[in-house]
Amino acid sequence: MDQATLLVNLLTDGISTGALYALVAIGFSLLWWLADLIHLAHGAVVIAAGYAGYVAIAVLGLPFWGGICFAIVVAVVLGLLIQQFAYQNMIKRGAGEMGLLTISLGLLISLEYLVILVFGPEGVRLDAFQLRSPVFPGSGYILDSFSLIVVSSVLIIFVALFLFIKYSDTGKRMRAVAENVELARALGISTWTVTMTVAALSAALVAPASFVYLFDRGVEPHDAMHIILMAAIVAIMGGRGSLSGALLAGLIVGVAESVMVWFFAAGWREVMTFTLLYVVLLFRPQGLFGKSR
């Protein structure tokens, strides 16, 4: 394989990976933006949705769309339970940011080991079959239908989410609560309803991401920590609550990690990721598209 083909393949892989990072990051970023919650348990919701999809397709025999609907239901129910019984209850009792962060980390670890107890530590994976066939067979390029579907689906989701937040009544209430929660309450907006809606939306967004993991590299319980770490990095780089920032930051991180392999060993990917985060925060502490607070 010549150097030009290798570079194109690395860029292709980086764009696909970056789109996945962005999709996971925006769910994390929404709760951070609206409710000041560092939702580390978001990583465990991704894993739970992946296993739900596997059970639906491989065990129950549901078709692909049935599997992803089942995964969305499981993710949303889990996300709402975490929001109501973990975060909301503790907020009512006066828990501070550090207390909520500790609770979220504890939930991440607990759910991870619950999945191990039920399914074992080996992980699960489904085959994408013909979707993994190269679009240009014999050329040496790895671009396949699976990668095209992933990137196009992420773009569609981001556009739909942008339109929803900007133009729908629910989206306007979300922006009002995020800007000034006390003023939103004074205007008669139910902040509990808005927060639970965002929690459900955040959880629902993990289902497509979990299916990418499931059909690409597989889903393993111990991936939860790495998933939420990458989501947090991308969300911070992109800017609090910024859809375009999360998408751009995800693509930057994905491409940088992939191209890094051209020069160094794969183990240096994390070094590149944290270096990018440091550089962005050095010049833009609020992130690429975040607002100064």
PyMOL commands that set and color helices and strands:
alter all, ss='L'
color gray80, all
select helices_A, chain A and resi 3-35+42-59+64-92+97-119+129-132+145-167+169-179+181-186+191-204+206-216+223-238+243-263+266-283
alter helices_A, ss='H'
color red, helices_A
deselect
rebuild
show_as cartoon
